Amino acid sequence: MVRPVRPSSLTSGDEAVKPLAAAGRRRKARAAKLLEPIRKTRIPEEIADRIRRLILDATFEPGRPLPSERVLARRFGVSRGSVRDAFRILEVLGLLEMRHGQGTFPRELSVDRLVAPLATVLTYRRDLQDELMDVRRMFEPAVAREAAGRATDDDVAALESVLSAQRRKLGTGQSAILEDTAFHAALARATRNRIVVHIMETLNDLLVESRKLTLQQKGRPQRSLAGHEAIVAAVRRHDREAAGRAMHDHIDEIAGLMPAAAAPSPLRRSHKRPD
């Protein structure tokens, strides 16, 4: 059995650890706990989770290599193969990068890397489409409200430009899926919040297939345009509550066209607005 690692063994090199402040000592204590031997059956997943937490805690810093597979295997009390598998998991998630001849390094965290795992899960779990629609009900009306409160004349012009392109395509019988996506992206940009923009980009990526299906239904493209027009009208007036209501109605209408709409989830019923 390997004892919990001492604070001095957490660095990648051999330099001595300088005396730390109380916060630093608490962080090292947490790190020592995370580097105890693994006892669970899903060993690579548990190792990956511990390393992820050590990265988020800044114990393993970007720009400095992690301890070697051999060192981590000894600290965790597992095989080097399990550590290698954990490294692969974290590399896929964008948290680690392997540099040939240099070692394994934590990557700088970004919004893209934080939301990518969610995107992957939802993409391959079609049974979660109802839950995804619930997320839209929670998130996008709030985005519309903030956009209405913060939108500039340029933002309104950008939204109206998307609507014009959507109208032209509908008039010629073309698919307006790109404009549908562009509309929600432009609305997010009007909030002036970069995290909102990134989250909306992820949602748009997840919604490509469902938009292809619903926009093929008779009358759906026209209803999508009408929903967008109602939202833009509220944003133009800077009417936050009207924008939120218009977005909620728009998403409810989309949900009614989804294949799973015949059996609404308890969460979906809970989001009905009072009359």
C-alpha positions in Angstrom: 0.0 0.0 0.0 1.4 3.4 -1.0 1.2 6.1 1.6 -0.4 9.5 0.6 2.1 11.5 -1.3 4.1 14.2 0.7 3.7 17.8 -0.5 7.3 17.9 -1.6 6.6 15.1 -4.2 4.0 17.0 -6.1 6.3 19.0 -8.3 7.4 17.8 -11.7 11.1 18.4 -10.9 13.5 18.0 -8.0 13.4 21.5 -6.7 12.5 22.0 -3.1 9.1 23.3 -2.3 9.2 26.7 -0.6 7.1 27.3 2.6 3.5 27.8 1.6 0.8 30.0 2.9 -2.3 28.5 4.6 -4.2 28.3 1.3 -1.3 26.6 -0.4 -1.0 24.1 2.4 -4.7 23.3 2.1 -4.4 22.8 -1.6 -1.4 20.5 -1.1 -3.4 18.5 1.4 -6.2 18.1 -1.1 -3.7 17.1 -3.7 -2.2 14.5 -1.4 -5.7 13.0 -0.8 -6.3 12.8 -4.5 -2.9 11.0 -5.0 -3.8 8.2 -2.6 -4.0 4.6 -4.0 -7.0 3.9 -6.2 -9.4 1.5 -4.8 -12.3 1.6 -7.3 -12.9 -0.9 -10.0 -13.1 1.6 -12.9 -9.4 2.5 -12.4 -8.6 4.6 -15.5 -11.7 6.7 -15.1 -10.9 7.3 -11.4 -7.3 8.2 -12.2 -8.5 10.6 -15.0 -11.0 12.2 -12.5 -8.3 12.8 -9.9 -5.8 14.2 -12.4 -8.6 16.5 -13.8 -9.2 17.8 -10.3 -5.5 18.4 -9.7 -5.4 20.4 -13.0 -8.4 22.5 -12.0 -6.8 23.0 -8.6 -3.6 24.3 -10.3 -1.5 21.6 -8.6 -0.6 20.4 -12.1 0.1 23.7 -13.9 0.0 24.4 -17.7 3.5 24.7 -19.0 4.9 22.1 -16.6 4.9 18.4 -17.4 3.0 16.0 -15.2 4.9 13.4 -13.2 5.7 10.4 -15.4 3.5 7.4 -15.8 5.8 5.5 -13.6 5.7 8.0 -10.8 1.9 8.4 -10.9 1.4 4.6 -11.1 3.4 4.3 -7.9 1.6 7.1 -6.1 -1.9 5.8 -7.1 -0.9 2.2 -6.5 -2.0 1.1 -10.0 -0.4 -0.1 -13.2 1.3 2.2 -15.7 -1.2 0.9 -18.3 -4.1 2.3 -16.2 -2.3 5.7 -16.0 -1.7 5.6 -19.7 -5.4 4.9 -20.3 -6.3 7.8 -18.0 -4.0 10.1 -20.0 -5.8 9.1 -23.2 -9.2 9.9 -21.7 -8.0 13.4 -20.6 -6.3 14.0 -24.0 -9.6 13.3 -25.8 -11.4 15.7 -23.5 -8.8 18.4 -24.3 -7.3 18.6 -20.8 -3.9 17.1 -21.7 -1.5 17.2 -24.6 1.3 14.7 -25.3 4.6 16.4 -26.4 7.0 13.9 -28.0 10.2 13.7 -26.0 9.0 16.3 -23.5 6.2 14.6 -21.5 2.5 15.1 -20.8 1.3 18.7 -20.2 -2.0 20.2 -18.9 -3.6 22.4 -21.5 -4.8 25.9 -20.8 -8.5 25.7 -19.9 -11.0 27.4 -22.2 -14.7 27.5 -22.6 -14.5 25.3 -25.7 -12.7 22.5 -23.7 -15.1 22.8 -20.8 -18.2 22.4 -22.9 -16.9 19.9 -25.5 -17.4 16.8 -23.2 -21.1 17.8 -22.8 -21.4 18.2 -26.6 -20.0 14.7 -27.1 -22.3 13.1 -24.6 -25.5 14.7 -26.0 -24.5 14.0 -29.6 -24.3 10.2 -29.0 -27.2 10.0 -26.5 -30.3 10.6 -28.6 -32.5 9.7 -25.6 -31.4 13.0 -24.1 -33.1 15.2 -26.7 -36.0 15.9 -24.3 -33.5 17.1 -21.7 -31.7 19.2 -24.3 -35.0 20.9 -25.1 -35.5 21.6 -21.4 -32.0 23.2 -21.4 -33.1 25.4 -24.2 -36.2 26.5 -22.3 -34.1 27.4 -19.3 -31.3 29.1 -21.2 -32.5 30.8 -24.4 -35.3 32.9 -23.0 -32.7 34.3 -20.6 -30.5 35.0 -23.6 -33.3 36.8 -25.4 -34.0 38.9 -22.4 -30.4 40.0 -22.0 -30.1 40.7 -25.8 -33.2 42.9 -25.6 -31.6 44.9 -22.7 -28.2 45.2 -24.3 -28.7 45.2 -28.1 -27.3 48.1 -30.1 -28.6 49.3 -33.4 -25.9 47.2 -35.1 -27.1 44.1 -33.2 -30.7 44.7 -34.3 -29.5 45.2 -37.9 -27.6 41.9 -37.8 -30.7 40.1 -36.6 -32.8 41.7 -39.3 -30.2 40.8 -41.9 -30.6 37.1 -40.9 -34.4 37.4 -41.1 -34.1 38.9 -44.6 -32.0 36.0 -45.7 -34.4 33.5 -44.1 -37.3 35.1 -45.9 -35.5 35.0 -49.3 -34.7 31.3 -48.9 -38.3 30.4 -47.9 -39.6 32.3 -50.9 -37.6 30.2 -53.2 -38.2 26.9 -51.4 -34.6 26.6 -50.1 -33.6 25.2 -46.7 -32.9 28.0 -44.2 -31.2 25.8 -41.6 -28.0 28.0 -41.8 -30.1 31.1 -41.1 -31.9 29.4 -38.2 -28.6 28.7 -36.6 -27.2 32.2 -37.5 -30.2 33.8 -35.8 -29.6 32.2 -32.4 -25.8 32.9 -32.7 -26.5 36.6 -33.5 -28.9 36.9 -30.5 -26.2 35.4 -28.2 -23.6 38.0 -29.5 -26.0 40.8 -28.6 -25.7 39.8 -24.9 -22.0 40.9 -24.9 -21.2 37.8 -22.9 -18.5 35.5 -24.4 -19.5 32.5 -22.4 -23.1 32.8 -23.6 -21.7 32.9 -27.1 -19.7 29.8 -26.7 -22.5 27.9 -25.0 -24.9 28.9 -27.8 -22.3 27.6 -30.4 -22.3 24.3 -28.6 -26.1 24.2 -28.5 -26.2 25.0 -32.2 -23.8 22.2 -33.0 -26.1 19.8 -31.0 -29.2 21.0 -32.8 -28.1 20.5 -36.4 -29.7 17.1 -36.8 -33.0 18.0 -35.0 -33.3 21.2 -37.2 -32.8 19.1 -40.3 -35.7 16.9 -39.3 -38.2 19.6 -38.0 -37.5 22.1 -40.8 -38.6 19.4 -43.3 -42.1 19.3 -41.8 -44.9 21.2 -43.6 -45.3 24.8 -42.4 -42.3 24.5 -40.0 -40.0 26.9 -41.8 -42.7 29.6 -41.9 -43.4 29.1 -38.1 -39.7 29.4 -37.4 -39.5 32.7 -39.3 -42.6 34.0 -37.4 -41.0 33.0 -34.1 -37.8 34.8 -35.0 -39.7 37.9 -36.1 -41.5 38.1 -32.8 -38.2 37.9 -30.9 -36.6 40.6 -33.0 -39.6 42.9 -32.6 -39.2 42.6 -28.8 -35.4 43.1 -29.0 -35.9 46.2 -31.2 -38.2 47.7 -28.5 -35.7 46.7 -25.8 -38.7 44.8 -24.2 -36.9 42.2 -22.1 -39.9 40.3 -20.9 -41.6 40.2 -24.3 -38.3 38.8 -25.8 -38.1 36.1 -23.2 -41.8 35.1 -23.7 -41.4 35.1 -27.5 -38.3 32.8 -27.3 -40.1 30.5 -24.8 -43.1 30.2 -27.2 -40.7 29.6 -30.1 -39.0 26.7 -28.3 -42.3 25.2 -27.2 -43.5 25.2 -30.8 -40.3 23.4 -31.9 -40.7 20.9 -29.1 -44.2 20.1 -30.3 -42.7 19.0 -33.7 -40.1 16.7 -32.2 -40.7 12.9 -32.4 -40.6 12.6 -28.6 -43.2 15.3 -28.1 -46.0 12.8 -27.8 -44.7 11.7 -24.4 -43.5 14.8 -22.6 -41.2 14.4 -19.7 -42.0 15.6 -16.2 -39.4 18.4 -16.6 -41.1 19.6 -19.7 -44.5 19.9 -18.0 -42.9 21.8 -15.1 -41.8 24.5 -17.5 -45.3 25.5 -18.6 -46.0 29.2 -17.9 -49.1 30.1 -15.9 -52.0 31.5 -17.9 
